């Protein structure tokens, strides 16, 4: 059991940092604790490990298994876990009286944004291919400089195409709204 404790303590920070993109920090710590407890239970049942490297590999394997289980639960296989993930803590509302904020309160705004998106999808074919491309690139986490490099464009061409695309899109949306 001493070996499990030593390996678990030595690998903890490394594994939590290595898989930090998988889950929230608290969930990662929980998964790591579960994996460690599984190994402790095996030692108590009499299992022996070849060496510390074997134990470290087994710990990481168990940790990843717990992460996968947690991600499946959060993504919807467990309705209760999905509901808990989507819930808002009453203590996080920021009001002393326990005011509850309905996150769906902006339903009208959401409906209008979806309407605008459908309108853009209908009129997108009226833009040039370069205009559609540059508007799509602006939705990606790429900056203008990286986009220019990838497309082989100058920064001036990028600026002009983007400017014309936005103006043309505004005109097409206004025309579409005027026809209704």
TITOR-942265 format. One line per 5 residues: for each residue y negated, z negated, x of N, C-alpha, C. Coordinates in nm, 2 decimals, decimal comma. Layout:
REM residues N
Y/Z/X/Y/Z/X/Y/Z/X  ...
REM end
This chain:
REM residues 180
0,12/0,00/0,08/0,00/0,00/0,00/-0,13/0,00/0,09  -0,12/-0,06/0,20/-0,23/-0,07/0,30/-0,26/0,08/0,34  -0,16/0,16/0,37/-0,19/0,30/0,41/-0,26/0,38/0,30  -0,22/0,36/0,17/-0,29/0,42/0,06/-0,44/0,38/0,06  -0,46/0,25/0,07/-0,60/0,20/0,07/-0,68/0,26/0,19
-0,63/0,27/0,31/-0,70/0,32/0,42/-0,73/0,47/0,40  -0,63/0,55/0,36/-0,65/0,69/0,34/-0,75/0,72/0,23  -0,73/0,64/0,12/-0,82/0,66/0,00/-0,97/0,63/0,04  -0,99/0,53/0,12/-1,12/0,49/0,16/-1,18/0,60/0,25  -1,10/0,65/0,35/-1,14/0,74/0,45/-1,18/0,88/0,38
-1,10/0,92/0,28/-1,12/1,05/0,23/-1,22/1,06/0,11  -1,26/0,94/0,05/-1,33/0,94/-0,07/-1,46/1,02/-0,07  -1,55/0,99/0,03/-1,68/1,06/0,03/-1,66/1,21/0,05  -1,57/1,25/0,14/-1,54/1,39/0,17/-1,50/1,46/0,05  -1,40/1,41/-0,02/-1,35/1,48/-0,14/-1,45/1,48/-0,26
-1,52/1,37/-0,28/-1,62/1,37/-0,38/-1,73/1,47/-0,36  -1,77/1,49/-0,23/-1,87/1,59/-0,20/-1,82/1,73/-0,21  -1,69/1,74/-0,17/-1,63/1,88/-0,17/-1,62/1,93/-0,31  -1,59/1,85/-0,40/-1,57/1,89/-0,54/-1,68/1,85/-0,64  -1,80/1,83/-0,58/-1,91/1,78/-0,66/-1,96/1,88/-0,77
-1,93/2,01/-0,75/-1,97/2,11/-0,85/-1,88/2,12/-0,97  -1,76/2,05/-0,96/-1,66/2,06/-1,07/-1,70/1,97/-1,19  -1,75/1,85/-1,17/-1,78/1,75/-1,27/-1,90/1,67/-1,24  -1,94/1,59/-1,33/-2,04/1,49/-1,30/-1,99/1,39/-1,20  -2,08/1,32/-1,13/-2,04/1,23/-1,03/-1,95/1,12/-1,08
-1,99/1,06/-1,20/-1,91/0,95/-1,26/-1,77/1,00/-1,29  -1,76/1,12/-1,34/-1,63/1,17/-1,38/-1,54/1,20/-1,25  -1,61/1,24/-1,14/-1,54/1,26/-1,02/-1,48/1,13/-0,96  -1,57/1,03/-0,97/-1,52/0,90/-0,92/-1,41/0,85/-1,01  -1,41/0,87/-1,14/-1,30/0,83/-1,23/-1,17/0,90/-1,19
-1,18/1,03/-1,17/-1,07/1,11/-1,13/-1,01/1,06/-1,00  -1,10/1,03/-0,90/-1,05/0,98/-0,77/-0,98/0,85/-0,79  -1,03/0,76/-0,87/-0,97/0,63/-0,89/-0,83/0,65/-0,95  -0,82/0,74/-1,05/-0,69/0,77/-1,12/-0,59/0,82/-1,02  -0,63/0,91/-0,93/-0,54/0,97/-0,83/-0,50/0,86/-0,73
-0,59/0,77/-0,69/-0,55/0,66/-0,60/-0,45/0,56/-0,67  -0,48/0,53/-0,79/-0,39/0,44/-0,87/-0,25/0,50/-0,88  -0,24/0,63/-0,90/-0,11/0,70/-0,91/-0,03/0,68/-0,78  -0,10/0,69/-0,67/-0,03/0,67/-0,54/0,01/0,53/-0,52  -0,08/0,43/-0,56/-0,05/0,29/-0,54/0,08/0,26/-0,63
0,08/0,31/-0,75/0,20/0,29/-0,84/0,33/0,35/-0,77  0,32/0,46/-0,71/0,43/0,52/-0,64/0,48/0,43/-0,53  0,39/0,38/-0,45/0,42/0,29/-0,34/0,49/0,16/-0,39  0,44/0,11/-0,50/0,50/-0,01/-0,56/0,64/0,02/-0,61  0,67/0,14/-0,65/0,81/0,18/-0,69/0,90/0,20/-0,57
0,84/0,20/-0,45/0,93/0,21/-0,34/0,92/0,35/-0,27  0,83/0,43/-0,31/0,81/0,56/-0,24/0,75/0,55/-0,10  0,80/0,62/-0,01/0,74/0,62/0,13/0,68/0,76/0,16  0,58/0,76/0,24/0,52/0,89/0,28/0,54/0,91/0,43  0,55/1,04/0,46/0,58/1,07/0,60/0,48/1,02/0,70
0,35/1,04/0,67/0,24/1,00/0,76/0,11/1,00/0,68  0,00/0,97/0,74/-0,13/0,96/0,67/-0,17/1,10/0,63  -0,14/1,20/0,70/-0,18/1,34/0,66/-0,11/1,38/0,53  0,02/1,34/0,52/0,09/1,37/0,40/0,03/1,29/0,28  -0,01/1,17/0,31/-0,07/1,09/0,20/-0,21/1,15/0,16
-0,28/1,19/0,26/-0,41/1,25/0,23/-0,40/1,38/0,15  -0,30/1,46/0,18/-0,28/1,59/0,11/-0,24/1,56/-0,03  -0,15/1,46/-0,05/-0,10/1,42/-0,18/-0,22/1,36/-0,27  -0,31/1,28/-0,20/-0,42/1,23/-0,27/-0,51/1,34/-0,32  -0,54/1,44/-0,24/-0,63/1,55/-0,28/-0,56/1,63/-0,39
-0,43/1,65/-0,38/-0,36/1,72/-0,48/-0,37/1,65/-0,62  -0,35/1,52/-0,62/-0,36/1,44/-0,74/-0,50/1,44/-0,79  -0,60/1,43/-0,70/-0,74/1,43/-0,74/-0,78/1,57/-0,81  -0,73/1,68/-0,75/-0,76/1,81/-0,82/-0,69/1,82/-0,95  -0,57/1,76/-0,96/-0,50/1,77/-1,09/-0,58/1,69/-1,20
-0,64/1,57/-1,16/-0,72/1,49/-1,25/-0,84/1,57/-1,29  -0,91/1,64/-1,19/-1,03/1,72/-1,22/-0,99/1,83/-1,32  -0,88/1,90/-1,30/-0,84/2,01/-1,40/-0,82/1,95/-1,53  -0,75/1,84/-1,54/-0,73/1,77/-1,67/-0,86/1,74/-1,74  -0,95/1,68/-1,67/-1,08/1,64/-1,72/-1,16/1,76/-1,77
-1,16/1,87/-1,69/-1,23/1,99/-1,73/-1,17/2,05/-1,86  -1,04/2,05/-1,87/-0,97/2,10/-1,99/-1,01/2,02/-2,11  -1,02/1,89/-2,09/-1,05/1,80/-2,20/-1,20/1,82/-2,25  -1,28/1,84/-2,15/-1,43/1,86/-2,18/-1,45/2,00/-2,24  -1,37/2,10/-2,20/-1,39/2,23/-2,26/-1,34/2,25/-2,39
-1,27/2,16/-2,45/-1,24/2,17/-2,59/-1,09/2,14/-2,63  -1,00/2,13/-2,53/-0,87/2,10/-2,57/-0,86/1,96/-2,63  -0,95/1,87/-2,60/-0,95/1,74/-2,66/-1,08/1,74/-2,74  -1,07/1,75/-2,88/-1,19/1,75/-2,96/-1,27/1,62/-2,94  -1,20/1,51/-2,93/-1,28/1,38/-2,91/-1,36/1,38/-2,78
-1,30/1,43/-2,67/-1,37/1,44/-2,54/-1,48/1,53/-2,55  -1,47/1,65/-2,61/-1,57/1,75/-2,63/-1,69/1,68/-2,71  -1,66/1,61/-2,81/-1,76/1,54/-2,89/-1,84/1,44/-2,81  -1,76/1,37/-2,73/-1,83/1,26/-2,64/-1,92/1,33/-2,54  -1,88/1,44/-2,48/-1,96/1,51/-2,39/-2,09/1,57/-2,45
-2,08/1,61/-2,58/-2,20/1,66/-2,65/-2,29/1,56/-2,70  -2,24/1,43/-2,71/-2,32/1,33/-2,77/-2,44/1,28/-2,68  -2,53/1,22/-2,75/-2,65/1,17/-2,68/-2,65/1,02/-2,69  -2,66/0,95/-2,58/-2,66/0,80/-2,58/-2,79/0,75/-2,65  -2,77/0,65/-2,74/-2,88/0,59/-2,81/-2,98/0,53/-2,71
-2,93/0,48/-2,60/-3,02/0,42/-2,50/-3,10/0,52/-2,42  -3,07/0,65/-2,43/-3,15/0,75/-2,35/-3,25/0,81/-2,44  -3,28/0,77/-2,56/-3,38/0,83/-2,64/-3,52/0,80/-2,60  -3,54/0,69/-2,52/-3,67/0,66/-2,47/-3,76/0,58/-2,57  -3,71/0,55/-2,68/-3,79/0,48/-2,78/-3,73/0,34/-2,80
-3,81/0,24/-2,80/-3,76/0,10/-2,81/-3,70/0,08/-2,95  -3,74/0,14/-3,05/-3,68/0,13/-3,18/-3,55/0,20/-3,20  -3,50/0,26/-3,10/-3,37/0,33/-3,11/-3,39/0,46/-3,19  -3,50/0,53/-3,18/-3,52/0,65/-3,25/-3,43/0,76/-3,20  -3,36/0,82/-3,30/-3,26/0,92/-3,26/-3,32/1,06/-3,28
-3,31/1,14/-3,18/-3,36/1,28/-3,18/-3,25/1,37/-3,21  -3,28/1,46/-3,31/-3,18/1,56/-3,35/-3,20/1,68/-3,26  -3,11/1,71/-3,17/-3,13/1,82/-3,08/-3,12/1,96/-3,15  -3,08/1,96/-3,28/-3,08/2,08/-3,36/-3,21/2,10/-3,44  -3,31/2,01/-3,41/-3,43/2,01/-3,49/-3,51/2,15/-3,47
-3,49/2,21/-3,36/-3,56/2,34/-3,34/-3,48/2,46/-3,39  -3,42/2,44/-3,50/-3,34/2,55/-3,56/-3,42/2,67/-3,58  -3,54/2,66/-3,64/-3,62/2,77/-3,66/-3,65/2,85/-3,54  -3,68/2,78/-3,43/-3,71/2,85/-3,30/-3,59/2,92/-3,25  -3,47/2,86/-3,27/-3,35/2,92/-3,22/-3,32/3,05/-3,30
-3,34/3,04/-3,43/-3,32/3,16/-3,52/-3,42/3,27/-3,48  -3,54/3,24/-3,45/-3,64/3,34/-3,41/-3,60/3,40/-3,27  -3,55/3,32/-3,18/-3,51/3,37/-3,05/-3,39/3,47/-3,06  -3,30/3,43/-3,15/-3,18/3,52/-3,17/-3,23/3,65/-3,24  -3,32/3,64/-3,33/-3,38/3,76/-3,39/-3,44/3,85/-3,28
-3,52/3,79/-3,20/-3,59/3,87/-3,09/-3,48/3,93/-3,00  -3,38/3,86/-2,97/-3,27/3,91/-2,88/-3,20/4,03/-2,95  -3,17/4,02/-3,08/-3,11/4,14/-3,15/-3,20/4,26/-3,15  -3,33/4,23/-3,17/-3,43/4,34/-3,17/-3,43/4,41/-3,03  -3,43/4,33/-2,92/-3,43/4,39/-2,79/-3,30/4,47/-2,77
-3,19/4,42/-2,81/-3,06/4,49/-2,80/-3,07/4,63/-2,87  -3,14/4,63/-2,99/-3,15/4,76/-3,06/-3,24/4,86/-2,99  -3,35/4,81/-2,93/-3,44/4,91/-2,87/-3,43/4,93/-2,72  -3,33/4,86/-2,66/-3,32/4,88/-2,51/-3,29/5,02/-2,47  -3,22/5,10/-2,55/-3,19/5,24/-2,52/-3,32/5,32/-2,50
-3,43/5,28/-2,56/-3,55/5,36/-2,55/-3,62/5,33/-2,42  -3,58/5,24/-2,34/-3,63/5,21/-2,20/-3,56/5,31/-2,11  -3,63/5,34/-2,00/-3,56/5,42/-1,89/-3,45/5,33/-1,83  -3,36/5,40/-1,75/-3,26/5,32/-1,69/-3,31/5,23/-1,58  -3,42/5,27/-1,51/-3,48/5,18/-1,41/-3,54/5,06/-1,48
-3,60/5,08/-1,59/-3,67/4,97/-1,67/-3,56/4,87/-1,72  -3,45/4,92/-1,77/-3,35/4,84/-1,82/-3,29/4,76/-1,70  -3,27/4,83/-1,59/-3,21/4,76/-1,47/-3,30/4,65/-1,42  -3,43/4,67/-1,41/-3,52/4,57/-1,35/-3,53/4,45/-1,45  -3,53/4,48/-1,58/-3,54/4,37/-1,67/-3,41/4,28/-1,67
-3,30/4,35/-1,65/-3,17/4,28/-1,63/-3,17/4,20/-1,50  -3,22/4,26/-1,40/-3,23/4,19/-1,27/-3,32/4,06/-1,27  -3,42/4,07/-1,36/-3,51/3,95/-1,37/-3,44/3,84/-1,44  -3,33/3,86/-1,51/-3,26/3,76/-1,58/-3,16/3,69/-1,48  -3,13/3,75/-1,37/-3,04/3,70/-1,27/-3,12/3,60/-1,17
-3,05/3,52/-1,11/-3,12/3,42/-1,01/-3,15/3,49/-0,88  -3,20/3,61/-0,89/-3,24/3,69/-0,77/-3,39/3,69/-0,77  -3,45/3,68/-0,65/-3,59/3,70/-0,64/-3,63/3,85/-0,62  -3,75/3,88/-0,64/-3,79/4,02/-0,62/-3,75/4,08/-0,49  -3,77/4,01/-0,38/-3,73/4,06/-0,25/-3,59/4,09/-0,23
-3,50/4,01/-0,28/-3,36/4,03/-0,28/-3,32/4,15/-0,37  -3,38/4,16/-0,48/-3,35/4,27/-0,57/-3,39/4,40/-0,51  -3,51/4,40/-0,44/-3,55/4,53/-0,37/-3,45/4,57/-0,26  -3,40/4,47/-0,19/-3,31/4,50/-0,08/-3,18/4,56/-0,15  -3,13/4,50/-0,25/-3,00/4,54/-0,31/-3,02/4,68/-0,38
-3,14/4,71/-0,43/-3,16/4,84/-0,50/-3,21/4,94/-0,41  -3,26/4,90/-0,29/-3,32/5,00/-0,20/-3,46/5,04/-0,24  -3,53/4,95/-0,31/-3,66/4,98/-0,36/-3,77/4,91/-0,27  -3,89/4,97/-0,28/-4,00/4,90/-0,22/-4,05/4,80/-0,31  -4,13/4,70/-0,26/-4,18/4,60/-0,35/-4,28/4,65/-0,45
-4,35/4,76/-0,41/-4,45/4,83/-0,50/-4,37/4,89/-0,61  -4,26/4,96/-0,59/-4,18/5,02/-0,69/-4,13/4,91/-0,79  -4,08/4,80/-0,73/-4,03/4,69/-0,81/-4,14/4,64/-0,91  -4,26/4,62/-0,85/-4,37/4,57/-0,93/-4,41/4,66/-1,04  -4,42/4,79/-1,01/-4,47/4,89/-1,11/-4,36/4,91/-1,22
-4,23/4,92/-1,18/-4,13/4,94/-1,28/-4,12/4,82/-1,37  -4,13/4,70/-1,31/-4,13/4,58/-1,40/-4,25/4,57/-1,49  -4,36/4,60/-1,44/-4,48/4,60/-1,52/-4,47/4,70/-1,64  -4,43/4,82/-1,61/-4,42/4,92/-1,71/-4,30/4,89/-1,81  -4,20/4,83/-1,76/-4,09/4,79/-1,85/-4,13/4,68/-1,95
-4,21/4,58/-1,90/-4,25/4,47/-1,99/-4,35/4,53/-2,09  -4,44/4,62/-2,05/-4,54/4,68/-2,14/-4,47/4,76/-2,25  -4,37/4,84/-2,20/-4,30/4,93/-2,29/-4,22/4,85/-2,39  -4,16/4,74/-2,34/-4,08/4,65/-2,43/-4,17/4,59/-2,53  -4,28/4,54/-2,49/-4,38/4,48/-2,59/-4,42/4,58/-2,70
-4,44/4,71/-2,66/-4,48/4,81/-2,75/-4,37/4,84/-2,85  -4,25/4,85/-2,80/-4,13/4,88/-2,88/-4,10/4,77/-2,98  -4,12/4,64/-2,93/-4,10/4,53/-3,02/-4,21/4,53/-3,13  -4,33/4,55/-3,09/-4,44/4,56/-3,19/-4,41/4,67/-3,30  -4,37/4,78/-3,25/-4,34/4,89/-3,34/-4,22/4,86/-3,43
-4,12/4,79/-3,38/-4,00/4,75/-3,46/-4,05/4,65/-3,56  -4,13/4,56/-3,53/-4,18/4,46/-3,62/-4,27/4,52/-3,73  -4,34/4,62/-3,69/-4,43/4,69/-3,78/-4,35/4,77/-3,89  -4,24/4,82/-3,85/-4,15/4,89/-3,95/-4,09/4,81/-4,05  -4,08/4,68/-4,03/-4,01/4,59/-4,12/-4,10/4,55/-4,24
REM end
